[in-house]
Amino acid sequence: MSFSRLIAAAVSAACLVSVGQALAVAQVARSRARAATQIVPTIPYVVGKTIDSAKAALAFVHRPIVQRDSTTNAQLRGRVVAQLPDSGTPVARTRTVTLWVAVPASTTIPPQTRRDTLVPNLYGYTPDSVRAALASRRLRPGGVFRDSSDQMRRGRVFRQDPKADTRVPLGQTVDVWYSLGPHTIDTVRVPKIEGYLAGEAGAILSDRSLKLGRVDTVYRGGADGKIEHQEPQPTALAHKNDAVDATVALPPPVRRTVVPDLSGKTPAEARRLLRADSLVLGTERGTTGDTAARVDEQNPHPGDTIVFYSSVDIHLATPIKPPEPKVVVVRRVPKLTDRREADARVVAARDSFTMRVGNRHRRIRLTEVVVSQTPGAGEADRGDAGIDVDLDIPVVPPPVVIVFGLVGVTEETIRRLRRKRIALIDETPAPDPPIVTSDGGDRLIRSTVEIEYDMDAPTWKVQSSSSTLIKSEKVHHG
């Protein structure tokens, strides 16, 4: 080959390389131009915006927006403090958008009157935030678990038990699951078990190398015992042998109560008793129009166990009043013996008795006195309210002897004073002052004796053997 041909070949090769490089550069330029013209939609940055503004900015992504409360003072109330996924994430790789909205931290001590509280929403919280949120509700951290999650970034809560807004007693523990990030190896898609019975769900999960975890129960009218909620959700990624929790809806259990005893109650009282035991009053039979009617029969019978809100039929009857017991007043006979007749009559009359004198015996004594009585003192009344007594009376009444004696002494004394003008000197010592006693109703016998004597005569002292004499003196001058 001649030298000229070699030079020509080299020039041709150089031209071909230049043409290839030019073609490659042109292709890259065309690709960049095509990429520039095709804009990939991404999640915008909405932290610091109000919740309404953030929702408006995310309207174009057409993804569900989940709003969570965040107890913090770093942002104003109602503003977004965090978002997931982060800004710049392609919309095509996003299923839901979670926004944490600021709620001011409470500085006051919760009231101590309630003994329960609501579980806070811990979704997306860090461990420090979880402890603070539980302490603010007077709850305690429970079990801590870690698992993969495609919806929650690493180190944040993506699941909790009990669920948010569940009312639990104070001091209850709350379990949380922290995310390990997206699933990587040995992952499977969680099948849908909602709408199946618990046994059927276990078989479905076993076919996917999963197992049925905890099964919670809720009671709802019309429920058929099938699963109505599962966690993780269908189509979510999970590791093999992971557990899937489920919530089963069951019809309300049949509650029973004991029938109370309604005997002797009015219809209104029976209705109140039945209502207190979650029962209702059924048919009323018998004398329903009588306000005095009372329950004498009921169906079901007292002590039977029946279902809540069942009806109880009653039969009403007017009770027959029993005859009023006759009150017998037993009076005790007072003591009349050793009393004078007048005093005894007063004592008998005071206790509504009548004294009847049967015999009067004359005896040598100063005053009359009751010596016997029938019935005796302290005995029960015979029913006639009468007391028969016997009296001992003196042979001569004492007042007569005293009056005649005093009159004789007085006449003789006056006669001697007028004749001899000599005053008598009484050598008899002065008697003790009389003591008047009464057992109630005693009568005092009063006698009046008038004695006239000169002013210069010494004082007369009259002594009487009768203790019933009351002495009064009236001095007449002149």
C-alpha positions as CSV (number, residue, x, y, z in Angstrom):
1,M,0.0,0.0,0.0
2,S,1.4,3.4,-0.9
3,F,1.8,6.2,1.5
4,S,-0.9,8.2,-0.1
5,R,-3.5,5.5,0.5
6,L,-2.6,5.3,4.1
7,I,-3.0,9.0,4.6
8,A,-6.4,8.8,2.9
9,A,-7.5,5.9,5.1
10,A,-6.5,7.8,8.2
11,V,-8.4,10.8,7.1
12,S,-11.5,8.7,6.4
13,A,-11.3,7.1,9.9
14,A,-11.0,10.5,11.6
15,C,-14.0,11.7,9.7
16,L,-16.0,8.7,10.7
17,V,-15.1,9.2,14.5
18,S,-16.1,12.9,14.3
19,V,-19.4,12.0,12.7
20,G,-20.1,9.4,15.4
21,Q,-19.3,11.8,18.2
22,A,-21.5,14.4,16.7
23,L,-24.4,12.0,16.4
24,A,-24.0,11.0,20.1
25,V,-23.9,14.6,21.2
26,A,-27.0,15.3,19.2
27,Q,-28.8,12.3,20.8
28,V,-27.9,13.5,24.3
29,A,-29.1,17.0,23.5
30,R,-32.4,15.6,22.2
31,S,-32.9,13.5,25.3
32,R,-32.2,16.5,27.6
33,A,-34.6,18.6,25.6
34,R,-37.3,15.9,25.9
35,A,-36.7,15.7,29.7
36,A,-36.9,19.4,30.0
37,T,-40.3,19.5,28.2
38,Q,-41.7,16.6,30.4
39,I,-42.1,17.9,34.1
40,V,-42.4,15.2,36.8
41,P,-45.0,16.2,39.5
42,T,-43.6,16.1,43.0
43,I,-44.9,16.8,46.6
44,P,-44.7,20.5,47.4
45,Y,-43.3,21.9,50.7
46,V,-46.3,23.0,52.9
47,V,-44.7,23.2,56.4
48,G,-45.6,26.5,58.0
49,K,-48.8,26.9,56.0
50,T,-52.3,26.7,57.5
51,I,-54.1,23.5,57.1
52,D,-56.5,25.0,54.5
53,S,-53.6,26.4,52.5
54,A,-51.7,23.1,52.6
55,K,-54.7,21.2,51.4
56,A,-55.1,23.6,48.6
57,A,-51.5,23.3,47.6
58,L,-51.8,19.5,47.6
59,A,-55.0,19.3,45.7
60,F,-53.3,18.5,42.4
61,V,-51.7,15.3,43.7
62,H,-55.1,13.6,44.0
63,R,-54.0,11.6,47.0
64,P,-55.7,11.1,50.4
65,I,-54.6,13.8,52.9
66,V,-54.5,12.6,56.6
67,Q,-54.5,15.3,59.3
68,R,-52.8,14.6,62.6
69,D,-52.5,16.8,65.7
70,S,-49.0,17.6,67.0
71,T,-48.6,19.0,70.6
72,T,-46.1,21.8,70.1
73,N,-45.4,25.5,70.7
74,A,-43.0,25.7,67.7
75,Q,-45.8,26.8,65.3
76,L,-49.0,28.7,65.6
77,R,-52.2,26.8,66.2
78,G,-53.5,25.3,63.0
79,R,-50.3,25.4,61.0
80,V,-48.4,22.4,59.5
81,V,-45.4,21.4,61.5
82,A,-44.4,18.3,59.5
83,Q,-45.3,16.4,56.4
84,L,-44.9,13.0,55.0
85,P,-43.6,12.2,52.4
86,D,-41.1,15.0,52.2
87,S,-41.2,17.7,49.6
88,G,-39.8,16.7,46.2
89,T,-41.0,13.1,46.4
90,P,-42.6,12.2,43.1
91,V,-46.3,12.0,43.2
92,A,-46.3,8.6,41.4
93,R,-44.5,7.1,44.4
94,T,-47.0,8.5,47.0
95,R,-50.1,6.8,48.3
96,T,-51.2,9.2,51.0
97,V,-50.0,12.6,52.4
98,T,-49.9,13.0,56.1
99,L,-49.8,16.5,57.7
100,W,-49.1,17.2,61.3
101,V,-51.0,20.3,62.5
102,A,-49.8,22.3,65.6
103,V,-51.9,22.1,68.8
104,P,-50.6,24.3,71.7
105,A,-49.2,22.3,74.6
106,S,-51.3,22.5,77.7
107,T,-49.7,24.2,80.7
108,T,-52.4,23.4,83.1
109,I,-52.8,20.2,85.2
110,P,-55.6,18.0,83.9
111,P,-58.6,17.9,86.2
112,Q,-58.5,15.1,88.7
113,T,-62.2,14.4,88.7
114,R,-62.2,12.0,85.7
115,R,-60.7,8.5,86.1
116,D,-60.3,7.9,82.3
117,T,-58.8,9.8,79.3
118,L,-58.5,9.6,75.6
119,V,-55.5,8.0,73.9
120,P,-53.5,10.6,71.9
121,N,-52.7,10.0,68.2
122,L,-49.0,9.0,68.1
123,Y,-48.8,8.4,64.4
124,G,-45.5,9.8,63.1
125,Y,-44.1,10.7,66.6
126,T,-40.5,10.2,67.7
127,P,-39.8,8.3,71.0
128,D,-39.4,11.6,72.9
129,S,-42.7,13.0,71.5
130,V,-44.4,9.7,72.4
131,R,-43.4,9.9,76.0
132,A,-44.4,13.6,76.3
133,A,-47.8,13.0,74.7
134,L,-48.6,10.0,76.9
135,A,-47.5,11.9,80.0
136,S,-49.8,14.8,79.2
137,R,-52.7,12.3,79.2
138,R,-51.5,10.5,82.3
139,L,-50.8,7.3,80.4
140,R,-47.7,5.1,80.5
141,P,-45.5,3.8,77.6
142,G,-46.1,0.1,76.9
143,G,-44.4,-2.3,74.5
144,V,-42.1,-0.9,71.9
145,F,-41.9,-2.8,68.6
146,R,-40.1,-2.2,65.3
147,D,-41.2,-3.2,61.8
148,S,-40.9,-2.1,58.2
149,S,-43.3,0.4,56.8
150,D,-43.6,1.8,53.4
151,Q,-45.7,4.8,54.5
152,M,-43.6,6.0,57.5
153,R,-40.0,7.0,57.5
154,R,-37.5,5.3,59.8
155,G,-37.8,6.0,63.6
156,R,-41.3,7.2,63.7
157,V,-44.5,5.6,65.0
158,F,-46.7,4.0,62.3
159,R,-48.9,2.0,64.5
160,Q,-50.2,2.1,68.1
161,D,-52.4,0.1,70.5
162,P,-54.9,1.2,71.8
163,K,-56.0,3.3,68.8
164,A,-56.1,7.0,69.0
165,D,-59.2,8.6,70.6
166,T,-60.0,5.4,72.6
167,R,-61.1,6.2,76.1
168,V,-59.1,4.2,78.6
169,P,-58.5,4.3,82.4
170,L,-55.7,6.6,83.7
171,G,-52.4,4.9,83.9
172,Q,-53.1,2.6,80.9
173,T,-50.1,1.5,78.9
174,V,-49.9,2.2,75.1
175,D,-47.9,0.0,72.7
176,V,-46.2,1.6,69.7
177,W,-44.5,0.4,66.6
178,Y,-41.6,2.3,65.1
179,S,-40.8,2.2,61.4
180,L,-37.6,0.5,60.1
181,G,-38.1,2.1,56.7
182,P,-39.5,0.5,53.5
183,H,-39.6,-3.3,53.1
184,T,-36.5,-4.7,51.4
185,I,-36.2,-8.5,51.2
186,D,-38.6,-11.4,51.8
187,T,-41.6,-9.2,51.5
188,V,-45.1,-10.1,50.5
189,R,-48.3,-8.2,49.8
190,V,-50.9,-8.3,52.6
191,P,-54.1,-9.9,51.3
192,K,-57.5,-8.5,52.1
193,I,-59.2,-10.3,54.9
194,E,-61.9,-7.8,55.6
195,G,-65.3,-9.4,55.1
196,Y,-64.1,-12.8,56.1
197,L,-64.6,-14.8,59.3
198,A,-61.6,-15.2,61.6
199,G,-61.0,-18.8,60.6
200,E,-61.2,-18.0,56.9
201,A,-58.8,-15.0,57.4
202,G,-56.2,-17.3,59.0
203,A,-56.2,-19.7,56.0
204,I,-55.9,-16.7,53.6
205,L,-52.9,-15.3,55.5
206,S,-51.2,-18.7,55.8
207,D,-51.2,-19.0,52.0
208,R,-49.2,-15.8,51.8
209,S,-46.7,-16.9,54.6
210,L,-48.4,-14.6,57.1
211,K,-50.4,-15.3,60.2
212,L,-53.4,-13.8,62.0
213,G,-52.4,-11.7,65.0
214,R,-54.5,-10.1,67.7
215,V,-58.3,-10.1,67.0
216,D,-60.2,-7.2,68.7
217,T,-64.0,-7.3,69.1
218,V,-66.6,-4.5,68.6
219,Y,-70.3,-4.9,69.2
220,R,-72.7,-3.4,66.7
221,G,-76.3,-4.0,65.8
222,G,-76.6,-6.1,62.6
223,A,-73.1,-7.4,62.7
224,D,-72.4,-10.8,61.3
225,G,-69.1,-11.7,63.0
226,K,-66.9,-10.9,60.1
227,I,-63.7,-8.9,60.0
228,E,-64.3,-5.2,59.3
229,H,-60.8,-3.8,59.8
230,Q,-57.2,-5.1,59.4
231,E,-53.8,-3.8,60.1
232,P,-51.6,-3.7,57.9
233,Q,-54.0,-2.6,55.2
234,P,-54.6,-4.7,52.1
235,T,-51.8,-4.6,49.4
236,A,-49.3,-3.2,52.0
237,L,-45.8,-4.9,52.1
238,A,-45.0,-7.1,55.0
239,H,-42.2,-9.5,55.9
240,K,-42.9,-13.2,55.8
241,N,-44.3,-14.6,59.1
242,D,-45.6,-11.1,60.1
243,A,-48.9,-11.0,62.0
244,V,-51.9,-9.2,60.7
245,D,-54.3,-7.9,63.4
246,A,-58.0,-7.8,62.8
247,T,-61.2,-6.3,64.3
248,V,-64.3,-8.5,64.3
249,A,-67.8,-7.0,64.5
250,L,-70.3,-9.0,66.6
251,P,-73.9,-8.4,67.4
252,P,-74.5,-7.1,71.0
253,P,-74.6,-9.8,73.6
254,V,-77.9,-10.8,75.1
255,R,-78.0,-9.2,78.5
256,R,-80.3,-10.5,81.2
257,T,-81.6,-9.2,84.5
258,V,-83.6,-10.5,87.5
259,V,-87.3,-9.5,87.7
260,P,-87.9,-7.5,90.9
261,D,-90.8,-8.2,93.3
262,L,-93.7,-5.7,92.6
263,S,-96.1,-7.0,95.2
264,G,-97.9,-4.2,97.0
265,K,-96.7,-1.5,94.7
266,T,-98.7,1.0,92.7
267,P,-98.4,1.1,88.9
268,A,-96.1,4.2,89.1
269,E,-93.9,2.5,91.7
270,A,-93.7,-0.7,89.7
271,R,-92.7,1.3,86.6
272,R,-89.9,2.9,88.4
273,L,-88.6,-0.4,89.8
274,L,-88.7,-2.0,86.4
275,R,-87.0,0.9,84.7
276,A,-84.1,0.7,87.3
277,D,-83.6,-3.0,86.2
278,S,-83.8,-2.2,82.4
279,L,-87.3,-3.6,82.1
280,V,-90.6,-2.1,81.0
281,L,-94.2,-2.3,82.4
282,G,-96.5,-4.4,80.2
283,T,-100.2,-5.0,80.5
284,E,-102.1,-3.8,83.5
285,R,-105.2,-5.9,84.5
286,G,-107.6,-5.8,87.4
287,T,-108.9,-2.7,89.1
288,T,-106.9,-0.3,87.0
289,G,-109.1,2.7,87.8
290,D,-108.7,2.6,91.5
291,T,-105.9,4.8,92.9
292,A,-105.7,2.5,95.9
293,A,-105.1,-0.6,93.8
294,R,-101.8,-2.5,94.4
295,V,-100.0,-5.2,92.5
296,D,-101.0,-8.7,93.7
297,E,-99.8,-10.8,90.8
298,Q,-97.1,-10.4,88.1
299,N,-95.7,-12.3,85.1
300,P,-92.8,-13.1,84.9
301,H,-92.6,-13.9,88.6
302,P,-90.1,-12.3,91.0
303,G,-86.6,-13.8,90.7
304,D,-87.0,-14.9,87.1
305,T,-84.2,-14.0,84.7
306,I,-85.3,-12.4,81.5
307,V,-83.7,-10.4,78.6
308,F,-83.1,-6.6,79.0
309,Y,-86.1,-4.4,78.1
310,S,-88.6,-7.2,78.4
311,S,-92.1,-6.4,79.6
312,V,-93.6,-7.5,82.9
313,D,-97.4,-7.8,83.1
314,I,-99.2,-7.0,86.4
315,H,-102.6,-7.6,88.0
316,L,-104.0,-4.9,90.3
317,A,-106.4,-5.4,93.2
318,T,-107.7,-3.1,95.9
319,P,-106.4,-4.3,99.3
320,I,-109.0,-5.0,102.0
321,K,-108.2,-2.9,105.1
322,P,-107.9,-5.1,108.2
323,P,-110.1,-4.1,111.1
324,E,-108.5,-1.6,113.3
325,P,-107.3,-3.1,116.6
326,K,-109.4,-2.2,119.6
327,V,-107.4,-0.2,122.0
328,V,-108.2,-1.2,125.6
329,V,-107.1,1.2,128.2
330,V,-106.3,-0.5,131.5
331,R,-106.4,2.0,134.3
332,R,-104.9,1.3,137.7
333,V,-107.0,1.9,140.8
334,P,-105.5,4.7,143.0
335,K,-105.0,4.2,146.7
336,L,-107.8,5.6,148.8
337,T,-107.2,4.0,152.2
338,D,-105.9,6.1,155.1
339,R,-107.6,9.1,153.6
340,R,-110.5,11.1,154.7
341,E,-113.7,10.8,152.7
342,A,-113.4,14.2,151.0
343,D,-109.8,13.6,150.1
344,A,-110.5,10.1,148.8
345,R,-113.2,11.4,146.5
346,V,-110.9,14.0,145.1
347,V,-108.2,11.4,144.4
348,A,-110.7,9.0,142.8
349,A,-112.2,11.8,140.6
350,R,-108.7,12.8,139.5
351,D,-108.2,9.4,137.9
352,S,-111.8,9.3,136.5
353,F,-113.1,6.9,139.1
354,T,-116.2,7.2,141.3
355,M,-116.0,6.4,145.0
356,R,-118.9,4.6,146.5
357,V,-119.2,4.4,150.3
358,G,-120.5,1.0,151.3
359,N,-120.3,1.0,155.2
360,R,-119.7,3.6,157.8
361,H,-118.4,2.3,161.1
362,R,-118.3,4.6,164.1
363,R,-115.0,4.4,166.0
364,I,-113.4,6.4,168.8
365,R,-111.1,8.6,166.7
366,L,-110.7,12.3,165.8
367,T,-111.5,12.2,162.0
368,E,-113.1,9.9,159.5
369,V,-110.8,7.7,157.4
370,V,-111.1,5.1,154.5
371,V,-110.2,1.7,156.0
372,S,-110.8,-0.6,152.9
373,Q,-111.4,-0.4,149.2
374,T,-112.5,-2.7,146.4
375,P,-110.7,-3.1,143.9
376,G,-107.5,-2.7,145.8
377,A,-104.9,0.0,145.1
378,G,-102.8,-0.8,141.9
379,E,-105.4,-3.3,140.6
380,A,-106.9,-3.0,137.1
381,D,-110.2,-1.3,136.6
382,R,-113.2,-3.7,136.6
383,G,-114.8,-1.7,133.8
384,D,-117.3,0.3,135.8
385,A,-114.9,3.0,137.0
386,G,-116.1,2.5,140.5
387,I,-114.4,2.0,143.8
388,D,-116.3,0.7,146.8
389,V,-114.9,1.8,150.2
390,D,-115.6,1.4,153.9
391,L,-115.2,4.4,156.3
392,D,-114.5,4.6,160.0
393,I,-116.0,7.8,161.4
394,P,-115.6,9.3,165.0
395,V,-118.5,8.9,167.5
396,V,-118.7,12.7,168.0
397,P,-117.3,15.0,165.2
398,P,-114.2,16.7,166.4
399,P,-115.1,20.2,165.1
400,V,-118.2,20.2,167.4
401,V,-116.1,19.4,170.5
402,I,-113.6,22.0,169.7
403,V,-116.2,24.7,169.0
404,F,-118.1,24.0,172.2
405,G,-115.0,23.9,174.3
406,L,-113.7,27.2,172.9
407,V,-117.0,28.9,173.3
408,G,-117.2,27.8,177.0
409,V,-113.7,29.0,177.8
410,T,-114.4,32.2,175.9
411,E,-117.6,33.0,177.7
412,E,-116.1,32.3,181.2
413,T,-113.1,34.4,180.5
414,I,-115.1,37.4,179.3
415,R,-117.3,37.1,182.3
416,R,-114.4,37.1,184.7
417,L,-112.7,40.0,182.9
418,R,-115.8,42.2,183.1
419,R,-116.4,41.3,186.7
420,K,-112.9,41.4,188.2
421,R,-110.9,43.1,185.5
422,I,-108.3,40.4,186.0
423,A,-106.4,39.2,182.9
424,L,-105.6,35.5,182.7
425,I,-102.0,34.5,182.2
426,D,-101.7,31.4,180.0
427,E,-99.0,29.2,181.4
428,T,-99.3,26.8,178.5
429,P,-96.2,26.8,176.3
430,A,-96.7,28.1,172.7
431,P,-97.4,25.3,170.3
432,D,-95.2,24.6,167.3
433,P,-96.4,26.2,164.0
434,P,-98.8,23.8,162.3
435,I,-97.5,21.8,159.3
436,V,-100.1,21.5,156.5
437,T,-99.5,18.5,154.2
438,S,-101.6,17.4,151.2
439,D,-101.6,14.3,149.0
440,G,-103.7,16.2,146.5
441,G,-107.2,17.5,147.1
442,D,-107.1,17.7,151.0
443,R,-109.7,20.0,152.4
444,L,-108.9,22.1,155.5
445,I,-111.6,22.5,158.1
446,R,-111.9,26.1,159.2
447,S,-113.5,27.3,162.4
448,T,-114.0,30.9,163.5
449,V,-114.0,31.9,167.2
450,E,-114.2,35.5,168.1
451,I,-112.7,36.6,171.5
452,E,-113.1,40.1,172.9
453,Y,-110.8,41.4,175.7
454,D,-109.4,44.7,177.0
455,M,-106.4,46.4,175.4
456,D,-104.4,46.3,178.5
457,A,-104.9,42.6,179.1
458,P,-102.0,40.3,178.3
459,T,-102.1,38.2,175.1
460,W,-104.3,35.1,175.1
461,K,-103.0,31.8,173.7
462,V,-105.6,29.2,172.6
463,Q,-104.4,25.6,172.3
464,S,-106.4,23.0,170.3
465,S,-105.8,19.3,169.9
466,S,-107.0,19.5,166.3
467,S,-104.2,19.8,163.7
468,T,-106.6,21.1,161.2
469,L,-107.4,24.3,162.9
470,I,-106.1,27.4,161.1
471,K,-105.9,30.4,163.5
472,S,-106.4,33.9,162.3
473,E,-106.6,37.0,164.5
474,K,-108.5,40.2,163.8
475,V,-107.9,43.0,166.2
476,H,-110.8,45.5,166.7
477,H,-109.8,48.8,168.4
478,G,-112.3,50.4,170.7
